[in-house]
Amino acid sequence: MNLFSWLGEMVSGLNSFFFKPSLPQTLAMMRIMAGFGVFYINLNWTPSLMEFVGPKGWIEHDTMEMIRTTTPFEGPSVLWDGSDREPNPSRGTSSYSLFYHVTNPTGIWTLHWIILVVNLMFALGLFTRFTAVATWIGTLSYIQRAQTSLFGMDTMSSILLFYMMLAPCARVWSLDRLIEIWQAKKQGLPEPMVEPSSEATFFQRMIQIHFSIIYFGAGTSKLMGASWWSGTALWACVANYSFAPMQYDFYIRGLEALVANRWVWELFMSGMTVFTLVLELGFPFAVWMPQMRLPFMIVAIFFHTGIGILMGLRIFSFLMCIFVFSFLTPEELMAVLRYFGNLLGFQGKGPGTPRVSEGKVAA
């Protein structure tokens, strides 16, 4: 094989990987899950809304203005002595929040309820092109204004909403789709077909690649911590009063039984440490192998379910599972839905195999 043939095959493979037309069912399921998840997250601001985003909240409006406009920002130094630092560092941060500009209590509460309604509309797929953008901006507005509560969950939700804002996630399983069908029937036209598109493939691939990078970064960053080399890192998670379910007696009894035997404790802690590192460092590579993709996906789902239970990070784990679901093909997703539908007694009522006619697919 000469160089030109090899380059041609590589370009053809990349084109197929990123742009081979596919159905949007996986993206639609991710929209539904992300929409309701973000609605729940933003709803939880309600009891202490003014403490988080109000003008006299934990970060007062004037303090926030100073931070984002006048605070000096110095980039990292490459040289040990710091002599390469800029003499006149830039000031302020590039952040945006609607709550920077809406500062009276009535306006804040009105904006809050509008954002929640928009979140529900996005989850249901109503006027999705608008509500997806509005949901992303609204969610960023809480995150950027209430920086004292910034956590990994906020990062993952903003990343997920960014892709949902661009992806064709409402072409099926949405109110927009029902409206499209209703309008067609009203005009005496047949039900519109849903075409497989390169757009759906491209954005699903971008989500997959982004998540793989996040996973690999999480794994490599753990290698910088001494506790991960000594095998004790997970003890700080399972025995943490701020996260672990210490309120349950059976959990306390389990920890006591674990530490009663040194060999059991060492094997369990070291085994879970190695398991975590293998998953996070191996997932970004194994998930692209046909034989390894589903096993690693299943293990990742159980892994994040365990994090949600043992560390109390339920919504963060839910968002991570949504990212894992992005590796399901639309056909696999519909097969899973049919399987669980049959278990629940809905034989024949779940989503069927797409009907292809002249290159188009019925939703």
VEXDREN-2710 file (C-alpha; in Angstrom, 1 decimal):
% VEXDREN-2710
k/r/px/py/pz
1/MET/0.0/0.0/0.0
2/ASN/1.5/3.3/-1.1
3/LEU/1.3/6.6/0.9
4/PHE/-1.5/8.0/-1.2
5/SER/-3.7/4.9/-0.8
6/TRP/-3.1/5.0/3.0
7/LEU/-3.9/8.7/3.2
8/GLY/-7.1/8.1/1.1
9/GLU/-8.2/5.3/3.4
10/MET/-7.5/7.4/6.5
11/VAL/-9.5/10.3/5.1
12/SER/-12.4/8.0/4.1
13/GLY/-12.3/6.4/7.6
14/LEU/-12.4/9.8/9.3
15/ASN/-15.2/11.0/7.0
16/SER/-17.2/7.9/7.9
17/PHE/-16.5/8.2/11.6
18/PHE/-17.6/11.9/11.9
19/PHE/-20.1/12.3/9.1
20/LYS/-21.8/8.9/8.2
21/PRO/-25.5/9.8/8.5
22/SER/-27.2/8.4/11.6
23/LEU/-30.5/8.7/13.5
24/PRO/-31.0/11.3/16.3
25/GLN/-32.6/9.0/18.9
26/THR/-29.6/8.9/21.2
27/LEU/-29.3/12.7/21.1
28/ALA/-33.0/13.0/21.8
29/MET/-32.8/10.7/24.9
30/MET/-29.8/12.7/26.1
31/ARG/-31.8/15.9/25.7
32/ILE/-34.7/14.5/27.7
33/MET/-32.4/13.3/30.5
34/ALA/-30.3/16.5/30.5
35/GLY/-33.3/18.8/30.4
36/PHE/-35.0/17.2/33.5
37/GLY/-31.7/16.9/35.2
38/VAL/-30.9/20.6/34.7
39/PHE/-34.4/21.6/35.7
40/TYR/-33.9/19.7/39.0
41/ILE/-30.5/21.4/39.6
42/ASN/-31.8/24.9/38.9
43/LEU/-34.9/24.2/41.0
44/ASN/-32.7/23.6/44.0
45/TRP/-31.5/27.2/43.9
46/THR/-35.0/28.2/45.0
47/PRO/-34.9/27.9/48.8
48/SER/-31.7/30.1/49.0
49/LEU/-31.9/32.0/45.8
50/MET/-31.1/35.4/47.2
51/GLU/-28.2/34.1/49.2
52/PHE/-26.6/32.8/46.0
53/VAL/-27.5/35.4/43.3
54/GLY/-29.0/38.3/45.2
55/PRO/-27.3/41.7/45.5
56/LYS/-26.4/41.0/49.2
57/GLY/-25.7/37.3/48.8
58/TRP/-22.6/35.3/49.8
59/ILE/-20.8/37.2/47.1
60/GLU/-22.3/40.7/47.1
61/HIS/-23.0/42.3/43.7
62/ASP/-20.3/45.0/44.2
63/THR/-17.7/42.4/45.1
64/MET/-18.7/40.3/42.0
65/GLU/-18.4/43.4/39.8
66/MET/-14.9/44.0/41.2
67/ILE/-13.9/40.4/40.6
68/ARG/-15.1/40.3/37.0
69/THR/-13.9/43.7/35.9
70/THR/-10.9/44.9/37.9
71/THR/-9.1/42.0/39.6
72/PRO/-5.7/41.4/38.0
73/PHE/-5.3/38.1/36.2
74/GLU/-1.8/36.8/35.8
75/GLY/-1.1/33.8/33.5
76/PRO/1.1/31.0/34.7
77/SER/4.9/31.4/34.6
78/VAL/7.1/29.1/32.6
79/LEU/10.4/30.1/34.2
80/TRP/11.3/29.2/37.7
81/ASP/12.0/32.8/38.8
82/GLY/8.8/34.1/37.3
83/SER/10.7/36.7/35.2
84/ASP/8.5/35.9/32.1
85/ARG/5.4/37.2/33.8
86/GLU/3.7/40.1/32.0
87/PRO/4.4/43.5/33.7
88/ASN/0.8/44.6/33.1
89/PRO/-1.5/41.7/33.7
90/SER/-5.0/41.7/32.2
91/ARG/-7.8/42.6/34.6
92/GLY/-11.2/41.0/35.1
93/THR/-12.5/37.6/33.9
94/SER/-14.4/36.6/30.8
95/SER/-17.7/35.5/32.4
96/TYR/-21.4/36.3/31.8
97/SER/-24.5/36.0/33.9
98/LEU/-27.9/37.4/33.6
99/PHE/-27.8/38.0/37.4
100/TYR/-24.9/40.5/36.8
101/HIS/-27.6/42.8/35.4
102/VAL/-30.8/41.8/37.1
103/THR/-30.2/42.8/40.7
104/ASN/-33.5/43.7/42.3
105/PRO/-35.3/40.9/44.2
106/THR/-38.5/41.0/42.0
107/GLY/-36.5/40.8/38.8
108/ILE/-34.3/37.9/40.2
109/TRP/-37.3/35.8/41.2
110/THR/-39.1/36.5/37.9
111/LEU/-36.0/35.5/35.9
112/HIS/-35.5/32.4/38.1
113/TRP/-39.0/31.1/37.3
114/ILE/-38.7/31.9/33.6
115/ILE/-35.5/29.9/33.5
116/LEU/-37.2/26.9/35.1
117/VAL/-40.1/27.1/32.6
118/VAL/-37.6/27.2/29.8
119/ASN/-35.8/24.2/31.2
120/LEU/-39.0/22.2/31.1
121/MET/-39.7/23.3/27.6
122/PHE/-36.3/22.2/26.5
123/ALA/-36.7/18.8/28.2
124/LEU/-40.0/18.3/26.4
125/GLY/-38.6/19.5/23.1
126/LEU/-40.8/22.6/22.7
127/PHE/-39.3/25.4/20.5
128/THR/-36.0/23.5/21.1
129/ARG/-33.7/25.7/19.0
130/PHE/-34.6/28.6/21.3
131/THR/-35.1/26.9/24.6
132/ALA/-31.8/24.9/24.2
133/VAL/-29.8/28.2/23.9
134/ALA/-31.8/29.8/26.7
135/THR/-31.3/26.8/29.0
136/TRP/-27.6/26.9/28.5
137/ILE/-27.4/30.7/29.1
138/GLY/-29.7/30.4/32.2
139/THR/-27.6/27.6/33.7
140/LEU/-24.4/29.5/33.1
141/SER/-26.0/32.5/34.8
142/TYR/-26.3/30.6/38.1
143/ILE/-22.9/29.1/37.8
144/GLN/-21.0/32.4/37.0
145/ARG/-22.9/34.4/39.7
146/ALA/-22.8/31.9/42.5
147/GLN/-19.1/30.9/42.2
148/THR/-18.9/29.9/45.9
149/SER/-20.9/26.7/45.0
150/LEU/-19.1/25.9/41.7
151/PHE/-18.6/22.1/41.5
152/GLY/-17.8/19.4/38.9
153/MET/-21.6/18.9/38.4
154/ASP/-21.8/22.5/37.1
155/THR/-18.9/21.9/34.6
156/MET/-20.5/18.7/33.3
157/SER/-24.0/20.3/32.9
158/SER/-22.6/23.3/31.0
159/ILE/-20.6/21.1/28.6
160/LEU/-23.6/18.8/28.0
161/LEU/-26.0/21.7/27.4
162/PHE/-23.5/23.3/25.0
163/TYR/-23.6/20.3/22.7
164/MET/-27.4/19.9/23.1
165/MET/-27.7/23.5/22.0
166/LEU/-26.0/22.7/18.7
167/ALA/-27.1/19.1/18.1
168/PRO/-30.3/18.0/16.3
169/CYS/-31.7/16.6/19.6
170/ALA/-35.4/17.4/19.0
171/ARG/-36.0/15.8/15.6
172/VAL/-37.7/12.8/17.4
173/TRP/-39.3/12.3/20.8
174/SER/-40.2/16.0/21.2
175/LEU/-43.2/18.3/21.2
176/ASP/-41.6/20.0/18.2
177/ARG/-41.9/16.7/16.3
178/LEU/-45.5/16.3/17.3
179/ILE/-46.3/19.8/16.2
180/GLU/-44.6/19.0/12.8
181/ILE/-46.7/15.9/12.4
182/TRP/-49.9/17.7/13.4
183/GLN/-49.3/20.5/10.9
184/ALA/-48.6/18.0/8.1
185/LYS/-51.9/16.1/8.9
186/LYS/-53.8/19.3/9.1
187/GLN/-52.7/20.1/5.5
188/GLY/-53.5/16.6/4.3
189/LEU/-49.9/15.6/3.9
190/PRO/-48.3/12.3/5.0
191/GLU/-46.3/12.1/8.2
192/PRO/-42.9/13.8/7.6
193/MET/-40.0/11.4/7.6
194/VAL/-36.9/11.8/9.8
195/GLU/-33.7/11.6/7.8
196/PRO/-30.5/10.2/9.1
197/SER/-28.1/13.1/9.1
198/SER/-24.3/13.8/9.3
199/GLU/-25.1/16.5/11.8
200/ALA/-26.4/14.0/14.3
201/THR/-23.3/11.8/13.9
202/PHE/-20.9/14.7/14.1
203/PHE/-22.2/16.1/17.4
204/GLN/-22.6/12.6/19.0
205/ARG/-18.9/12.0/18.1
206/MET/-17.9/15.3/19.6
207/ILE/-19.6/14.5/22.8
208/GLN/-17.9/11.1/22.9
209/ILE/-14.5/12.5/22.2
210/HIS/-14.9/15.3/24.8
211/PHE/-16.0/12.8/27.4
212/SER/-13.1/10.5/26.7
213/ILE/-10.7/13.5/27.2
214/ILE/-12.4/14.3/30.5
215/TYR/-12.0/10.7/31.6
216/PHE/-8.4/10.5/30.6
217/GLY/-7.7/13.8/32.4
218/ALA/-9.4/12.5/35.5
219/GLY/-7.2/9.3/35.4
220/THR/-3.9/11.0/34.8
221/SER/-4.6/13.7/37.4
222/LYS/-5.1/10.9/40.0
223/LEU/-1.6/9.6/39.1
224/MET/-0.2/12.8/40.6
225/GLY/-1.7/12.1/44.0
226/ALA/0.3/10.0/46.5
227/SER/-2.8/8.5/48.0
228/TRP/-3.6/6.8/44.6
229/TRP/-0.2/5.2/44.6
230/SER/-0.5/4.0/48.2
231/GLY/-4.0/2.7/47.6
232/THR/-5.7/4.8/50.3
233/ALA/-7.4/7.4/48.1
234/LEU/-10.9/5.8/48.2
235/TRP/-10.9/5.7/52.0
236/ALA/-11.3/9.4/52.0
237/CYS/-14.4/8.9/50.0
238/VAL/-16.2/6.0/51.7
239/ALA/-15.4/7.4/55.2
240/ASN/-16.1/11.0/54.5
241/TYR/-18.8/12.4/56.8
242/SER/-19.6/15.2/54.3
243/PHE/-20.5/12.8/51.5
244/ALA/-20.8/9.1/52.6
245/PRO/-24.1/7.8/54.0
246/MET/-22.9/7.8/57.6
247/GLN/-26.4/8.2/58.9
248/TYR/-27.1/4.5/58.2
249/ASP/-26.0/2.0/60.9
250/PHE/-25.5/-0.8/58.4
251/TYR/-23.0/1.4/56.5
252/ILE/-21.0/2.2/59.7
253/ARG/-21.0/-1.5/60.6
254/GLY/-19.7/-2.3/57.1
255/LEU/-16.8/0.2/57.6
256/GLU/-16.0/-1.3/61.0
257/ALA/-16.0/-4.8/59.5
258/LEU/-13.7/-3.6/56.7
259/VAL/-11.1/-2.1/59.0
260/ALA/-11.2/-5.0/61.5
261/ASN/-8.9/-7.1/59.2
262/ARG/-5.8/-5.4/57.7
263/TRP/-5.6/-7.8/54.8
264/VAL/-9.3/-7.3/53.9
265/TRP/-8.9/-3.5/54.1
266/GLU/-5.7/-3.5/52.0
267/LEU/-7.2/-5.8/49.3
268/PHE/-10.4/-3.9/49.1
269/MET/-8.9/-0.4/49.0
270/SER/-6.1/-1.3/46.7
271/GLY/-8.4/-3.2/44.4
272/MET/-10.9/-0.4/44.1
273/THR/-8.1/2.1/43.5
274/VAL/-6.7/0.0/40.7
275/PHE/-10.2/-0.6/39.3
276/THR/-10.8/3.2/39.2
277/LEU/-7.5/3.9/37.5
278/VAL/-8.0/1.2/34.9
279/LEU/-11.5/2.4/34.1
280/GLU/-10.6/6.0/33.8
281/LEU/-7.4/5.5/31.9
282/GLY/-8.7/2.6/29.8
283/PHE/-12.2/3.8/28.9
284/PRO/-11.0/6.5/26.4
285/PHE/-9.2/3.7/24.4
286/ALA/-11.3/0.6/25.0
287/VAL/-14.6/2.3/24.2
288/TRP/-13.7/2.6/20.6
289/MET/-13.1/-1.2/20.3
290/PRO/-16.3/-3.0/19.3
291/GLN/-15.8/-5.9/21.7
292/MET/-14.9/-3.7/24.6
293/ARG/-17.4/-0.8/24.2
294/LEU/-20.5/-2.2/25.9
295/PRO/-18.6/-3.9/28.8
296/PHE/-16.7/-0.6/29.6
297/MET/-20.0/1.3/29.3
298/ILE/-21.8/-1.0/31.7
299/VAL/-18.9/-0.8/34.2
300/ALA/-18.8/3.0/33.9
301/ILE/-22.6/3.2/34.6
302/PHE/-22.2/1.0/37.8
303/PHE/-19.1/3.1/38.7
304/HIS/-21.0/6.4/38.7
305/THR/-24.0/4.8/40.4
306/GLY/-21.7/3.8/43.2
307/ILE/-20.3/7.3/43.3
308/GLY/-23.9/8.7/43.6
309/ILE/-24.7/6.3/46.5
310/LEU/-21.4/6.4/48.4
311/MET/-20.5/10.0/47.9
312/GLY/-24.0/11.5/47.7
313/LEU/-23.1/13.0/44.3
314/ARG/-26.3/11.8/42.7
315/ILE/-26.9/14.5/40.1
316/PHE/-23.2/14.6/39.1
317/SER/-23.3/10.8/38.6
318/PHE/-26.6/11.2/36.6
319/LEU/-24.9/13.7/34.2
320/MET/-21.9/11.4/33.8
321/CYS/-24.2/8.5/32.9
322/ILE/-25.8/10.7/30.2
323/PHE/-22.3/11.2/28.7
324/VAL/-21.7/7.4/28.8
325/PHE/-25.1/6.9/27.0
326/SER/-23.7/8.9/24.1
327/PHE/-21.7/5.9/23.1
328/LEU/-24.9/3.9/22.4
329/THR/-26.0/3.8/18.8
330/PRO/-29.6/4.8/18.1
331/GLU/-30.4/1.2/17.1
332/GLU/-28.9/-0.1/20.4
333/LEU/-30.8/2.5/22.4
334/MET/-34.1/1.5/20.8
335/ALA/-33.3/-2.2/21.4
336/VAL/-32.7/-1.4/25.1
337/LEU/-36.0/0.5/25.3
338/ARG/-37.9/-2.3/23.7
339/TYR/-36.3/-4.8/26.2
340/PHE/-37.3/-2.9/29.2
341/GLY/-40.7/-2.2/27.7
342/ASN/-41.3/-5.9/27.4
343/LEU/-40.2/-6.4/31.0
344/LEU/-42.8/-3.9/32.1
345/GLY/-45.5/-5.5/29.9
346/PHE/-45.5/-3.1/27.0
347/GLN/-44.8/-5.7/24.3
348/GLY/-45.0/-4.2/20.9
349/LYS/-45.6/-0.7/22.2
350/GLY/-42.0/0.5/22.4
351/PRO/-40.0/2.2/19.7
352/GLY/-39.7/0.0/16.7
353/THR/-36.9/-0.4/14.2
354/PRO/-36.8/2.7/12.0
355/ARG/-38.5/2.2/8.7
356/VAL/-36.3/3.3/5.8
357/SER/-37.8/4.5/2.6
358/GLU/-35.8/6.2/-0.1
359/GLY/-33.0/7.1/2.3
360/LYS/-35.5/8.5/4.9
361/VAL/-36.5/7.1/8.2
362/ALA/-39.8/7.3/10.0
363/ALA/-39.5/8.4/13.6
END
